[in-house]
Each structure stands twice: as structure tokens, then as C-alpha cells.
């Protein structure tokens, strides 16, 4: 079942595309494996009204980005922080996954069995965190940022 969820998000990604006039444009890359992602966030009154992503890489990184954008769209930044913290805890710290909070994100738990692939799964989530941090530090002004895993 979980494998099917991941492949469904990979083959039919949600929220793929670009956005004009985004409050946040943030790029993330993992040069070791070639995964790349760009996120566009439309944030109004502390709520992510819309999110889009583009990129290329392995099925794990792209499915994870699709799952992540589906989980955060329409959510307040505070709730997004809880979701990202829960996902990173599941992937990096061995925390018990919270299916209610993570939704389809729980399907990526199996990636932990392959440590080299964990960075693929968390790339989009780390990129999102950077974008939200930069946006908060800008006082709500549009920002562009990038990072490498």
C-alpha cells in the first residue's frame, strides 16, 4: 500500500508547476545524487494559500515533494511547522509516525531502511523549512533562497 502511494505521487504529482508573484521562492539540491527542487509559496496572513514545485530527481524526492505540498496547502505556518517536524522526526530521529498529522507522508517511512535515500525524502521538507524561515525573518516580504543538502 505505501509503495503504491509513493508511486502514485511520483507518476501523478500534485501541485507540480510554477507560480508568479510567489512570496517565497526557494531552491534545494542534493549534489551527491542530483535531486533538485524549487518551491513557490503564496503566503497570506500566515497561511500557505498555494504551493507549487518543480524539479527533477529520483522517485523518492519527487514523490516526497508532491506529498509535502499536498500536506501543507491551505495550512497555517504554525501547523506546517508541526507537520515538517513530525516528518523529519520520523525520518531522522526514529520518532513514531503520526498518521493523522502526516497523511500520505507516512508512506515514506520505509525509506529509513535505506539510509542513503533519506536525504532524497527530506530534500523538499528541508527546502520548505528554509523558505519559511527566510520569509519570517524578512518580516513577510518576498524572499528567494537556496541550499544544498
Phi, psi and omega in degrees: 000310182296322178298321178296320179298313181298314181293326177297316178293328179288314183284329180230071185296139175272143175065024176282137179143187180243176182214139173265154178060035177285145176288330182226130170234119184222137181246143176226146180215147172241095185296338180292326181243350177092003177292137177220146178213143170236133178246141172240128180237130172258109184246125177229127178050047176068019177237133176281098183290323180210154179212141177224155175218153173218155178162185176211159181152198184289167181299325181295312183295320183285320176295319180299319178296319178296314179299316182297313182296325177295323182288330187260342184300125179084003184263149171292151181303322180299318179290323178299319178299320177296318181296312181296319178299318179295319180295312180297322177298317178297316186280323190252334187245359181074018179294150177295127182290142178255098185297325179297322181279320187271337182057231180298341180301334179297337180296341181273359181303324181298341179297334181301337179291346182235081188310326181293339182267352181300319179299328177297316183289326185266354183307306182297321181293318177294323178296317177301313179302317179299314180300316180294321178296312180298319179296315179298316181291338180278354183076023178091010177273152179304141181224155171230138182210166176206159177203166175237143178284000000 
